[in-house]
Amino acid sequence: MPLISKNDEGVKENNGFVRMQIDIIPIGHAEKNKVGSGRSEPNQSPFLPPPVGRISFSINPCKMYKQLVGPALRKTICRYLCGGLCIVVCLALCFFVAPTVIGGLITNMITGA
């Protein structure tokens, strides 16, 4: 069954298709072979598997991060974070080591003169 809607200009456009199955059976057969509503028990005729790819909410931020960000983007973000962390560490080392090096140079210039 096609899914059709109208866009902003009023033109009909196709949004995909839905596959449906409708079974018409006698009431006696329906009373003997009960089925649940949706995925509730008894889940048969047809069997409806649980949905795949749904987010499971968690307090663990690492688990939520992995669910919200795909593997390709996760790899890219990790590279940027690691590179940025290396730059910050190098700048911090320069900031804390620079006074000692400059002080040593000044001392050497004073004592060497």
C-alpha distance (Angstrom), angle and dihedral (degrees) to the residues before:
residue distance angle dihedral
M1 . . .
P2 3.82 . .
L3 3.81 121.6 .
I4 3.79 108.7 -139.0
S5 3.81 129.0 179.9
K6 3.77 137.6 167.2
N7 3.80 120.1 -109.6
D8 3.83 125.7 -143.8
E9 3.82 92.2 -77.6
G10 3.82 92.0 51.6
V11 3.81 94.5 -109.0
K12 3.80 115.9 140.3
E13 3.81 114.3 -118.6
N14 3.78 133.1 -175.9
N15 3.84 115.2 -114.4
G16 3.80 98.0 -177.5
F17 3.77 137.2 -83.0
V18 3.80 137.2 -73.7
R19 3.77 121.7 -148.9
M20 3.82 112.2 -143.4
Q21 3.77 135.9 178.4
I22 3.81 122.6 -159.9
D23 3.80 118.7 -172.7
I24 3.79 120.4 -166.5
I25 3.80 110.1 -161.5
P26 3.82 136.0 165.8
I27 3.83 117.0 -90.8
G28 3.81 91.8 -117.3
H29 3.80 91.8 57.5
A30 3.83 90.7 46.8
E31 3.83 92.3 52.3
K32 3.84 91.9 49.8
N33 3.83 95.2 46.1
K34 3.80 105.5 43.3
V35 3.79 118.9 -172.2
G36 3.78 129.7 -169.2
S37 3.77 128.0 -115.1
G38 3.82 109.9 -95.9
R39 3.83 109.3 -35.5
S40 3.82 95.6 -18.9
E41 3.81 118.7 118.2
P42 2.98 130.3 -47.3
N43 3.81 87.7 41.9
Q44 3.81 102.0 -174.1
S45 3.77 143.1 113.2
P46 3.03 89.2 64.1
F47 3.80 109.3 13.7
L48 3.81 110.1 -136.5
P49 3.83 112.1 -152.4
P50 3.80 120.0 -147.3
P51 3.81 114.3 -91.3
V52 3.79 118.2 -90.3
G53 3.80 124.6 -138.0
R54 3.79 99.7 23.4
I55 3.80 120.1 146.1
S56 3.79 115.6 -110.1
F57 3.79 109.3 -153.9
S58 3.78 116.2 -127.6
I59 3.79 138.9 170.7
N60 3.81 88.7 -133.5
P61 3.84 105.6 98.0
C62 3.82 93.0 -157.9
K63 3.82 91.8 57.0
M64 3.82 91.8 47.6
Y65 3.82 90.9 47.5
K66 3.82 91.1 53.2
Q67 3.81 91.0 49.7
L68 3.81 95.6 46.7
V69 3.83 99.0 42.3
G70 3.80 121.0 54.4
P71 3.82 123.0 -128.9
A72 3.83 95.9 -104.1
L73 3.80 93.6 49.9
R74 3.81 90.5 42.4
K75 3.83 89.4 57.0
T76 3.81 91.6 49.6
I77 3.80 93.4 46.7
C78 3.81 90.3 48.2
R79 3.81 90.9 53.1
Y80 3.80 92.4 50.4
L81 3.81 92.3 46.3
C82 3.81 93.0 48.3
G83 3.81 91.7 47.0
G84 3.80 91.6 47.6
L85 3.79 91.2 48.0
C86 3.82 90.9 51.7
I87 3.81 90.7 50.8
V88 3.82 91.6 48.9
V89 3.82 91.9 49.3
C90 3.82 91.6 48.9
L91 3.81 91.9 48.8
A92 3.81 91.1 47.7
L93 3.81 90.8 51.1
C94 3.81 90.8 49.4
F95 3.80 91.0 47.7
F96 3.81 93.9 51.2
V97 3.82 97.9 37.2
A98 3.83 97.2 43.2
P99 3.86 95.9 75.5
T100 3.80 91.2 51.4
V101 3.82 92.9 48.8
I102 3.81 93.6 44.6
G103 3.81 90.7 46.5
G104 3.81 90.4 51.2
L105 3.82 91.4 49.5
I106 3.79 91.6 49.9
T107 3.80 90.8 47.9
N108 3.80 91.2 50.1
M109 3.81 90.9 49.1
I110 3.81 91.7 50.4
T111 3.80 96.0 45.5
G112 3.79 93.5 40.4
A113 3.79 94.0 53.3
